[in-house]
């Protein structure tokens, strides 16, 4: 349930972020690749993925940051959970330090 809630809550943000990254790829680069015979996966893997790598890494960092701050959702859905099962990775890292 927590995974579904987190995906639902953040899906729009990541969709807009990735769409902006794809729109930012210059049309000239894609056109020259198509003229060289690149279509489908031959266009995506060597051209689109490397050019959208900064956006993908930003999305990954935002996702990790949001995951580490998910304590409020966990407590709200589990009502504190049994024992210490409601602790998230941020709490466990602070307890270990």
C-alpha positions as CSV (number, residue, x, y, z in Angstrom):
1,X,0.0,0.0,0.0
2,X,2.8,2.4,0.8
3,X,4.5,1.8,-2.6
4,X,1.2,2.4,-4.4
5,X,0.6,5.6,-2.5
6,X,4.1,6.9,-3.1
7,X,3.9,6.2,-6.8
8,X,0.5,7.9,-7.1
9,X,1.8,10.9,-5.1
10,X,4.9,11.5,-7.2
11,X,4.0,10.2,-10.6
12,X,2.9,13.6,-12.0
13,X,6.1,15.4,-10.9
14,X,8.4,12.8,-12.5
15,X,6.3,12.7,-15.6
16,X,6.6,16.4,-16.1
17,X,10.3,16.3,-15.3
18,X,11.1,13.5,-17.8
19,X,8.9,15.1,-20.4
20,X,10.8,18.4,-20.1
21,X,14.0,16.5,-20.4
22,X,12.8,14.8,-23.6
23,X,11.6,18.0,-25.1
24,X,15.0,19.6,-24.4
25,X,16.8,17.2,-26.8
26,X,17.6,19.2,-29.9
27,X,15.6,18.2,-33.0
28,X,18.7,18.6,-35.2
29,X,20.4,15.8,-33.3
30,X,17.4,13.5,-33.7
31,X,17.0,14.4,-37.3
32,X,20.6,13.7,-38.2
33,X,20.4,10.4,-36.4
34,X,17.3,9.5,-38.5
35,X,19.1,10.5,-41.6
36,X,21.9,8.1,-40.6
37,X,19.3,5.3,-40.3
38,X,18.6,5.3,-36.5
39,X,15.1,4.4,-35.7
40,X,13.4,2.8,-32.6
41,X,15.9,1.5,-30.1
42,X,18.8,2.5,-32.3
43,X,17.6,6.1,-31.7
44,X,16.8,5.8,-28.0
45,X,19.8,3.9,-26.6
46,X,22.7,5.8,-28.1
47,X,21.1,9.3,-28.4
48,X,18.1,9.9,-26.2
49,X,19.3,8.2,-23.1
50,X,22.7,9.9,-22.9
51,X,21.2,13.3,-23.6
52,X,18.5,12.8,-20.9
53,X,21.0,11.4,-18.4
54,X,21.1,14.6,-16.3
55,X,17.3,14.6,-16.0
56,X,17.3,10.9,-15.1
57,X,19.9,11.5,-12.4
58,X,17.9,14.5,-11.0
59,X,14.8,12.3,-10.9
60,X,16.7,9.6,-9.0
61,X,18.1,12.1,-6.5
62,X,14.6,13.6,-5.9
63,X,13.2,10.1,-5.5
64,X,15.8,9.0,-3.0
65,X,15.3,12.2,-1.1
66,X,11.5,11.7,-1.0
67,X,11.9,8.1,0.1
68,X,14.1,9.2,3.1
69,X,11.4,11.7,4.1
70,X,8.5,9.3,3.9
71,X,8.1,8.9,7.7
72,X,4.7,10.8,7.9
73,X,3.1,8.5,5.3
74,X,4.3,5.4,7.1
75,X,3.0,6.6,10.5
76,X,-0.3,7.7,9.0
77,X,-1.0,4.4,7.2
78,X,0.2,2.1,9.9
79,X,-0.8,4.1,13.0
80,X,2.7,3.7,14.4
81,X,2.9,0.0,13.5
82,X,3.6,-2.8,15.9
83,X,6.7,-2.2,17.9
84,X,9.4,-0.4,15.9
85,X,8.3,-1.6,12.5
86,X,7.3,1.9,11.5
87,X,10.9,3.1,11.4
88,X,12.1,4.1,8.0
89,X,15.7,4.2,6.6
90,X,16.2,7.8,7.9
91,X,15.4,6.7,11.5
92,X,17.5,3.6,11.2
93,X,20.5,5.7,10.0
94,X,20.1,8.2,12.8
95,X,19.9,5.4,15.4
96,X,23.1,3.7,14.0
97,X,25.0,7.0,14.1
